[in-house]
Structures are given as C-alpha cells and as structure tokens.
C-alpha cells in the first residue's frame, strides 16, 4: 500500500543526506487528455556512519517515464516508472 511504502522509505532514509534532480523534460501530447513525459534524473544518498545495514552511499542515474491524464480539469500522473541506467552502491566496508 502507499502507507507501507511511505513508512518503509522514511525509515530507510532516516538520517540520510539526499539530493534528487530531474532535468530535460521531453513531453508529447498524445491526446487532448493524455501526455507522455520522459525526464532524466540523478540522485545521491549519503547515509550516516553509524553501524547499521545501509551502505555508505547510493548514486543513481536514469529516466522517469510518466503518463499524465487530465481528469476534472486537473493533470494527474497515471503511470510512473523509473528506469535506471547506472546505480552505484558504496558499501561501508570500502570507506575508510
């Protein structure tokens, strides 16, 4: 469920320093009430050095693929998919 996702994500990200950027939107109006969009993305997460199960850092690149629909005068995301092109995970044991 959405609530479980939010709770689990918040717990995992607790204490982390993060940045999440999206760039270079490519949008195509498929119909009067539908838009297809692609965004490039980069994100970087740095976790606190406390001894836990999380890595030292995560650095990722990729693209968001979205479908937006117009419902009752409001644009809403109907579909969202992240396709990673690079995902670098730095284990704590490699950081001195």
Residue pairs with C-beta under 8 A, 6 or more apart in sequence:
12 54
13 45
15 47
15 48
15 50
16 45
16 46
16 47
16 48
16 54
17 45
17 46
18 43
18 44
18 45
18 46
19 43
19 44
20 41
20 42
20 43
21 41
21 42
21 43
22 39
22 40
22 41
22 64
23 39
23 40
23 41
23 42
24 39
24 40
25 37
25 38
25 39
26 37
26 38
26 39
27 35
27 36
27 37
28 35
28 36
28 37
29 35
30 36
32 70
33 69
33 70
33 71
34 67
34 68
34 69
34 70
35 67
35 68
35 69
35 75
36 65
36 66
36 67
36 68
37 64
37 65
37 66
37 67
37 68
38 63
38 64
38 65
38 66
39 63
39 64
39 66
40 61
40 62
40 63
41 60
41 61
41 62
41 63
41 64
41 82
42 59
42 60
42 61
43 58
43 59
43 60
44 57
44 58
44 59
44 60
45 57
45 58
45 59
46 56
46 57
47 54
47 55
47 56
47 57
49 56
49 92
54 92
55 89
55 90
55 91
55 92
56 90
56 91
56 92
56 94
56 95
57 89
57 90
58 87
58 88
58 89
58 90
59 86
59 87
59 88
59 90
60 84
60 86
60 87
60 88
61 84
61 85
61 86
61 87
62 82
62 83
62 84
62 85
62 86
62 87
63 82
63 83
63 85
64 80
64 81
64 82
65 79
65 80
65 81
65 82
65 83
66 77
66 79
66 80
66 81
67 77
67 78
67 79
68 75
68 76
68 77
68 78
69 75
69 76
69 78
70 76
